[in-house]
Amino acid sequence: MNTMTTIIPKHALKTGEEFKASLDDGRQLWVNGAKVAKVMDEPALAAGVELMASMFDDQFTEEYAEATTVLDKKSGLVTGRSWQVPETKEEMIGRRMMMEYTSRKTVGTFGRPPDLGPTLAVGILAHLHLFKDFKSAFPECQPDFVENVQRYVEFGRMNSITCAESLTGPQNDRSSPLAQAASLLRVKRVEKDGVYISGAKSVGSIAAQTNEIFFSNLAYPGTPAEAAIWGAVPINSDGIKLVSREMLSNPGADPFDHPLGYKGEEADQLVIFKDVFVPKDRIFNLGNEHVSAISGKATLFAHYHVLTRLKVKSEVFVACAKMVTEVLGTGQIPGVRAMLAEIIEYNRTLEAFILAAEANAEINESGVMCPDVMMITTGRLYAIRNYPHIIHVLQEMCGQGLVMRFGKAAFENPDIGPDLAELLPGKGVTGMQKEKLMNFIWDLTCSSLAGRVALFENVNASPAPRMRERLVAEFDTSAMVADLKKIAELD
Ligand SMILES: Cc1cc2nc3c(=O)[nH]c(=O)nc-3n(C[C@H](O)[C@H](O)[C@H](O)COP(=O)(O)OP(=O)(O)OC[C@H]3O[C@@H](n4cnc5c(N)ncnc54)[C@H](O)[C@@H]3O)c2cc1C
């Protein structure tokens, strides 16, 4: 625990140790085809869990208490911001502080830090006015969706729960009807007290490193009633198997060699459900395919998170680019200044989107302060379209330094270390100092981990074509068209 600990008398927070202990629950996990007894037995997952645990400990520090915690008005307890439902602009910006905090803490390598999963339940809670008239399509089991969502958010808040969220199904033949896919998660048996579900969810980022999974199926024409199921269950529920992708980070590496990679990763899992019981009070939709139509709205806070993370990352890119010009002495070269300007432009534009989304925020019918979804969607599109270019520009500014890295052991080797020290200094810095910056930028932009993160950024919250479709379908053009008709006398 951090030495700057502050005493919080009444709280519902977990410490890092408590969080780690909560993951030791008999979950069924496979990595590289082998069963892993405990998540902490896999080094890359364990390092990622340690990073998450440090976020729990940070809640108790003066430096991060405001960004990560909030007083719950109902209980009078200090709770984590992850489950906060903002009712004012101040509270909404408080949530953004938490998003910025987790994004900085992981340098954006975690798209699903502890405050992301809860945004799905919070997003539904924020749209209960659209949800309240839905009833279960199965007479045998009649959950109260509204009450269940409210209770789940309360449960998450009071128990400092972390959760994965998976809306996507595994990749199959997209030209064949969805209903035929064996992978489609669906209800197999309905009972009075709940339902049994089978199928799979993918790509359940961070599922092996969290307490719960929030699942739903996205809306596609032809989705059968039994596949219109939304809910949340503990990740150690009977019948859940987590099959992890290969690990991509560098746990155990010297922090000098891999300043980001040594911190591990959030890994993605295929989450297989075989006759998993979902208790009635954990069901948020049962059989209403039309509920899926509000999934775009329910993901509002998740998408606010995505844009905020990309903005924070752009700050890191600016800082890296600036430091590169300093250690290489390239800061006065016009072409290099133009490259730095491009990265600053990217960062300023992303911040502008966030500020605009917040400036246009409105209280909705459920009494929740919602940022402007069109600004967030447009900002996300701009961010992911330009992301590969910005990475490319930053890499170009580094030149050979990004490849000619030798590692701490080489600098400390008595035979070659003195040569490296003599031959490799930068502007006002030693060869080692220069290399450490390049090592960081390598991990951030070139490593296997960076490759996964770049792919993640491109599609994790729906690929660009779907976002464009959303702009066309949802952006209200009527005032612009009316103006044009008036100006151009087109009536
Ligand atoms: C690293 C990583 C982590 C992820 N984490 C999560 C997570 O935690 N939770 C979660 O729910 N999802 C997660 N995703 C999944 C993400 O939501 C999906 O990848 C995304 O929705 C695209 O679906 P798909 O991959 O099944 O693509 P497919 O449906 O197989 O399609 C492949 C490509 O074809 C194009 N395409 C397909 N259909 C259309 C269409 N109708 N219109 C236009 N273009 C189309 C798109 O370019 C798409 O990328 C993650 C993805 C990655 C790569």
The ligand as an SDF file (V2000), in Angstrom:
LIG
                    3D

 53 58  0  0  0  0  0  0  0  0999 V2000
   -8.2270   -7.1180  -28.9350 C   0  0  0  0  0  0  0  0  0  0  0  0
   -9.7260   -7.0640  -28.9720 C   0  0  0  0  0  0  0  0  0  0  0  0
  -10.4330   -6.9920  -27.7750 C   0  0  0  0  0  0  0  0  0  0  0  0
  -11.8290   -6.9590  -27.7770 C   0  0  0  0  0  0  0  0  0  0  0  0
  -12.5050   -6.8920  -26.5870 N   0  0  0  0  0  0  0  0  0  0  0  0
  -13.8540   -6.9790  -26.5740 C   0  0  0  0  0  0  0  0  0  0  0  0
  -14.6030   -7.0220  -25.3640 C   0  0  0  0  0  0  0  0  0  0  0  0
  -14.0300   -6.9600  -24.2750 O   0  0  0  0  0  0  0  0  0  0  0  0
  -15.9470   -7.1140  -25.4250 N   0  0  0  0  0  0  0  0  0  0  0  0
  -16.6020   -7.1910  -26.6100 C   0  0  0  0  0  0  0  0  0  0  0  0
  -17.8280   -7.2790  -26.6230 O   0  0  0  0  0  0  0  0  0  0  0  0
  -15.9380   -7.1680  -27.7810 N   0  0  0  0  0  0  0  0  0  0  0  0
  -14.5930   -7.0560  -27.7850 C   0  0  0  0  0  0  0  0  0  0  0  0
  -13.9140   -7.0230  -28.9760 N   0  0  0  0  0  0  0  0  0  0  0  0
  -14.6450   -7.4580  -30.1630 C   0  0  0  0  0  0  0  0  0  0  0  0
  -15.1360   -6.3580  -31.0040 C   0  0  0  0  0  0  0  0  0  0  0  0
  -16.3210   -5.8780  -30.4370 O   0  0  0  0  0  0  0  0  0  0  0  0
  -15.3620   -6.9990  -32.3730 C   0  0  0  0  0  0  0  0  0  0  0  0
  -14.1110   -7.3590  -32.8690 O   0  0  0  0  0  0  0  0  0  0  0  0
  -16.0380   -6.0450  -33.3030 C   0  0  0  0  0  0  0  0  0  0  0  0
  -17.3500   -5.8020  -32.8870 O   0  0  0  0  0  0  0  0  0  0  0  0
  -16.0840   -6.6020  -34.7290 C   0  0  0  0  0  0  0  0  0  0  0  0
  -16.7060   -7.8570  -34.7460 O   0  0  0  0  0  0  0  0  0  0  0  0
  -15.9260   -9.1070  -35.2910 P   0  0  0  0  0  0  0  0  0  0  0  0
  -14.5210   -9.0650  -34.8410 O   0  0  0  0  0  0  0  0  0  0  0  0
  -16.7050  -10.3110  -34.8940 O   0  0  0  0  0  0  0  0  0  0  0  0
  -15.9060   -8.9090  -36.8540 O   0  0  0  0  0  0  0  0  0  0  0  0
  -16.7090   -9.6920  -37.9910 P   0  0  0  0  0  0  0  0  0  0  0  0
  -18.1750   -9.5580  -37.7500 O   0  0  0  0  0  0  0  0  0  0  0  0
  -16.2030  -11.0750  -38.1080 O   0  0  0  0  0  0  0  0  0  0  0  0
  -16.3360   -8.8420  -39.2830 O   0  0  0  0  0  0  0  0  0  0  0  0
  -14.9690   -8.6610  -39.7360 C   0  0  0  0  0  0  0  0  0  0  0  0
  -14.8560   -7.2640  -40.2960 C   0  0  0  0  0  0  0  0  0  0  0  0
  -15.7670   -7.1090  -41.3900 O   0  0  0  0  0  0  0  0  0  0  0  0
  -16.3280   -5.8040  -41.3870 C   0  0  0  0  0  0  0  0  0  0  0  0
  -17.7840   -5.8920  -41.1750 N   0  0  0  0  0  0  0  0  0  0  0  0
  -18.4710   -6.9160  -40.6610 C   0  0  0  0  0  0  0  0  0  0  0  0
  -19.7810   -6.6670  -40.6110 N   0  0  0  0  0  0  0  0  0  0  0  0
  -19.9410   -5.4480  -41.0910 C   0  0  0  0  0  0  0  0  0  0  0  0
  -21.0630   -4.6200  -41.3090 C   0  0  0  0  0  0  0  0  0  0  0  0
  -22.3020   -5.0060  -41.0340 N   0  0  0  0  0  0  0  0  0  0  0  0
  -20.8500   -3.4040  -41.8440 N   0  0  0  0  0  0  0  0  0  0  0  0
  -19.6070   -3.0060  -42.1630 C   0  0  0  0  0  0  0  0  0  0  0  0
  -18.5050   -3.7410  -41.9660 N   0  0  0  0  0  0  0  0  0  0  0  0
  -18.6570   -4.9320  -41.4460 C   0  0  0  0  0  0  0  0  0  0  0  0
  -15.6620   -5.0320  -40.2400 C   0  0  0  0  0  0  0  0  0  0  0  0
  -14.5540   -4.3350  -40.7570 O   0  0  0  0  0  0  0  0  0  0  0  0
  -15.2070   -6.1420  -39.3100 C   0  0  0  0  0  0  0  0  0  0  0  0
  -14.1060   -5.7540  -38.5040 O   0  0  0  0  0  0  0  0  0  0  0  0
  -12.5270   -7.0120  -29.0000 C   0  0  0  0  0  0  0  0  0  0  0  0
  -11.8050   -7.0900  -30.2190 C   0  0  0  0  0  0  0  0  0  0  0  0
  -10.4230   -7.1030  -30.2030 C   0  0  0  0  0  0  0  0  0  0  0  0
   -9.6930   -7.1890  -31.5140 C   0  0  0  0  0  0  0  0  0  0  0  0
  1  2  1  0
  2  3  1  0
  2 52  2  0
  3  4  2  0
  4  5  1  0
  4 50  1  0
  5  6  2  0
  6  7  1  0
  6 13  1  0
  7  8  2  0
  7  9  1  0
  9 10  1  0
 10 11  2  0
 10 12  1  0
 12 13  2  0
 13 14  1  0
 14 15  1  0
 14 50  1  0
 15 16  1  0
 16 17  1  0
 16 18  1  0
 18 19  1  0
 18 20  1  0
 20 21  1  0
 20 22  1  0
 22 23  1  0
 23 24  1  0
 24 25  2  0
 24 26  1  0
 24 27  1  0
 27 28  1  0
 28 29  2  0
 28 30  1  0
 28 31  1  0
 31 32  1  0
 32 33  1  0
 33 34  1  0
 33 48  1  0
 34 35  1  0
 35 36  1  0
 35 46  1  0
 36 37  1  0
 36 45  1  0
 37 38  2  0
 38 39  1  0
 39 40  1  0
 39 45  2  0
 40 41  1  0
 40 42  2  0
 42 43  1  0
 43 44  2  0
 44 45  1  0
 46 47  1  0
 46 48  1  0
 48 49  1  0
 50 51  2  0
 51 52  1  0
 52 53  1  0
M  END
$$$$
